[in-house]
Amino acid sequence: MLVTRENNRRNRNHALVLTGLFAAVVMIVGWFWPPALFSLGICPFLYWLVRRRSLRRSRIMKQQFPALWEQILQSHVAFFRALPETEKDRFRQIVKIFLHEVRITGIQTPVDDTIRVLVAASAAIPILGFVDWEYHRLGEVLVYPESFGEKYQTTGDVDENILGLVGLKQLRGVMILSKPSLLAGFDNATNAGNVGIHEFSHLMEVEEVEHGLPAEVPWKAVKHWVQYVTRELSRSARDHSFIRSYAYTNEHELFAVLAEYFFKTPELLETKDPQLYEMLHEMFHQDTLSLLKLISARRPKYGRNALCPCGSGKKYKHCCLLKAVEIKAANPD
């Protein structure tokens, strides 16, 4: 996602080669049919077409990171606070590019900078360990005021207990997140749950299928992961009591739930299953245990009686905190 010297050079060379090949073909055709030489005027446009994304992202990376966004990250994202300064800068760049390229749309609920930045942080956390990685097909994130049902409806029915979803088929390129659950995932530093990280981990699986593994992930780790999944899904969830039972729904949910543990409560994961932690360490190319040990977990700066960060105007305890508690009670897994 970030423009580095290496991938910028690669993109420029790719643009030059394609433009050169096009010009050569036009010259050959023009030898026999001179009017074709007018097509050489397309060359600058073709060069720009190949370079446009890299150039646009380079401009975005040069822009100053908004002070409000910095305050939101410092207040709500423990993972960001723990990063060394060089990695914080990479994180900021990913957030800027993500928010420039992906729409964040509220469905019957307002979406402010806090929600937008937390969505972008959810996207940045799982991929921070990879130099050249991005979510190719994601175009929009829909933020719902509550949990929702299988038909994407949100009417308050007890059966509407979905907290997040990566769209397929007609909703391909769309992600849906419950606002209270998104806020609660960053609010509660001691709980492993984080719906944003969960859904972006699902999206990483889609990217891996369509575009291959990141270069940083060793095949040995993938082999160990396949063996682990086969073994775990043949067992009862009770045999691994510290992991939420929802993880045992299928191999995709197992990966997403364990990603939540890896990025939210790595000490618990490493204590209960050191080999599993080490495997996820290799797969995400991050050492969250060492990282998060450097800071003490603390609550975000908004308290129970503060205005809710969702922008409703209500107190936090009467708005998204209350909704998150109700959702958790209705859907304990």
N, C-alpha and C positions, 0 to 999 in steps of 0.2 A: 504493500500500500504506500509506503514512504518512497520518495525519490532519493536514491543514493547515487553517488558518483558512478558506481558500476552499472546499475540498471538504466541510468540516464544515458550513459555512453552506449549501452547495448541498444536502447530504443533509437538513439540518433543514427547509429550505424544501420539499423533495420530500415529506418526511413530513407536513408541515402541509397541503400541497395535497391529497395522497391522502386524508388523514384528513378534511379539509374536504369533499371531493367525496363521500366515503362518507356523511358526516353529512347532506349536502344530499339525497342520494338517499333515505336513510332518512326524512328529514322529509317529502319528497314522497309517498313510499309511505305514511307514517304518517298523512298527511292523509286518505287514503281508507281506510286500514286501521290504526287506532290501535295494535294490538298490535305492529306493526313498530317502534314507537318504542323498545321495549326493546332493539333492536339497537344503539342509541346507546352502550350500555355497552361495545361492542367497540372504540370509537374509541381509548381509551388503549392497548389492546393493539396495534391497527394501527399507531399512531404508534411504539410501542416496536419493533415488528417491523421497520419500515423503518430505525430508528435504531440497532438493536442492535449491528451490526458496527462502526459508527463509534464508538459509546460504549465498546464493549469495547476497541477499539484505542487509544482515548484513555487508558483506564485503564492499559493495558500500557505505553504510552509514558511515563507518569508514574512507573513503577516504576524502581528503581535497577538499573543494569546490573551483573550479577554480576561480582565481582572475578576469579573464575576464568575467565570468558568473556573478559574484557579481557586477561588474561595469555595466553590461547590465541591471540587475534588478534594481540597484539604479538609473540608468539614465532614464529608460523607463517605469518602473512599479510603479505607485503611490501607488497601493494597498500594494506592498511589502514594500515600504519606510515607510508606516504608521504602519506596524506591530510592536509589542513589540519584543524584541530580541529573546525571547523563541519561539515565533511563526515564526519569520524569520528563525530560525534554522530548524523548521519543514518544512517550505516552501522550503528551500534549499534541504533538504533530498528528498522531493517529486520530485523536479526538477531533481536531480541526478538519482533517480531510473527510472523516466519516460524516460529520454534521454538514459539510458542504455538499456531499454527494448522496446522502440518504435522507429522505423525508421522514419526519417524526410527526404523526398526525394523531390528534386526540379525537376519540369517538365519544361524543356526548360528555366530554370532560376537557377542561383546559390543560394545555401543555405549556409549561414555562421552561426557563433555562435549566432549572434543577432536573426536571424529567429528561430533557434532551441530553444534558451532559451525562446523566446516569445511564441512559441507553448507550451512549457512545463509550462510556467507561466499561460497560458490560461487554461491548464488542472488542475493546482494546485488550482487556485483561488476558483472555485465553491465547491471543496471538502475539503477545509482546515478545516472546522468546524467538520468534521467527523473523528473519531479516526481510524476506520478500514474500509476503502472504497477504491476501485480501479476500473479502467476500464478494465474489464476482457478480452474483445475480440478485443481491439484496437491493431493492429500490425504495422500500418504504417500511416503516415500523408503525403499526397501529397501536395506540395506547387506549385501553379500555378502563372505565371507571370501577369495574368490579371484575371478578372471575366471569367466565363465559361458558357457553355450551358447545356441543359438537357442531352446531350450525352457526357458530360465531355470534349467537345472540347473547345479550346480557340484560335479563329482565328481573334478576334477583331470585330465580327459581333455585331450589336446593340442589338440583341436578347440574347446575351450571358451576362446575368446580374446576375448570381448566384455568390455569394461571398464566400459561404462555404457550405459543404454538408457532412452528415454522411452517408457512403455507406450502401446499403442494397443489399440483394441477392448476385450477383456475386462480389460485392464490400464490402461485409460484413467484418468488421474489418479494414476498410479503412476510413480515413477522408480526405476531400479536402478543402484547404483554399487558398484564393486569397492573394498573398503576399502584394500588396499595401493596401488592407483592413486590414490585420493583423497588419501592421505597423501603419496605421492610427488609429486603435482602441486603441493603447497605446500612440500614439503621442498626440491626442486631448483629454485632460483631462476633458474638459467641455461638450463634446458630449457623449451621452449615448451609442453610437454604439461601439461594440467590437465583431467582427466576431468570434474570438477565443472562448470567453466566451459563445457566442451564440451556437456554434456547440458542445462544451463540455457539455452544459446544455442539449442539445438534447441527447447526449450520456448518461448522467445521467438518463434520462427517460428510455432508453433501459435497463440500468443496474437495475433500480428499478423494471421493469417488470420481468426480468430474475432472479434476485438475492434478491429481496425484498428491503424494505426501510432501510436506515441506522438506527441504534438503537437510534440515537439522535433525530429523527423526530417523534413528537407525532402524534398519529392517529387523534387527534382533529384538528391539523393543516391541515392534508390531507382532512378531511371532509370539513373544511372551504374552502379549495382550490377548491374542486369539485363543491361546491355551487357557488363559485365566478366565475369559468369558465363557468358554465351553464348560470349564469346571464349575464355575460359580452358578450358572443358570441350571445346572443339573442338581443343585443343592437347594434346600429350603432357605428362605430369607432369614429364618430364625437362627441359622447357623452362622450368620454374620450380623449379629444383633445391633452393632453400632451403625450400620448402613440402613437408611430408610428402605422399607420394604418395597416401595414403588420402583426402586432401582432394578428389581428382579422381574419387571414386566417384560423386558426384552433387552437385547444387547445394546440398543441405542440409548435406552433410558439408563442402563447401567453406566455407560460412559458419561452421560450428562450429569447424573447424580454424583458420581465420583469426582467429576470436574469441580462441582460445587465444594465438595469436601477439600479438594486439593488447594483451591484458591481461598477458601474461607477459614477452614480449621485444619491446616496441614499437620499441626502437632498431634491432634487426635488420630488422624489417618496414619501418621508415622508410628505412633505408639501402638495402635491396634494391629497394624499390618505393615511393617517396614518394607517388605518386598513390593507391596502394592504401591506404596508411596514412591519408591525408587523407579518403578515402571512408569508411573505418571510423570515423574521428574524427567525421564528421558523422552516421553512422548510430547510433553509441552515445552521441553527445553527450558525449564525454569525451576529454581529451587525456592519454592514458596516458604518452606520451613525456616530456612536460614534468613529469608527476607523478613518475614513477619515476626520473627523473634526480636528484631531490632526495635520494635515499637511496642508499647503497651496498648492493648485494645481499649478503646474508649468510645463512648457514644458520640454520635454527631452533635453539632452545636445546637440543633433545634431540640427543645425539651418538650415534655408532655403538654405544657401550657402555652407553648409557642405557636405562632400561626403555622398551619400545615404547609409544608413546602410544595404541595400540589397546586396551590393557588386558589383554593376554595374560599379562603377567608375565615374558616373555622379553626378552632384549636386543634393541634395535632392529635391529641388524645381522643377527640370527638370525631375525627375524620379518618385519615389513612391508617393511623395506628389501630383504631378500633376495627376498621375494615379488615386489616391484616390479621388481627386476632380472630375475628369471626371466620375468615377464610381458612385459617389454620385449624380451627376447631372443627369445621365442616369437612376438611380434607387433611387429616393428620399425616398422611404419607407424602 
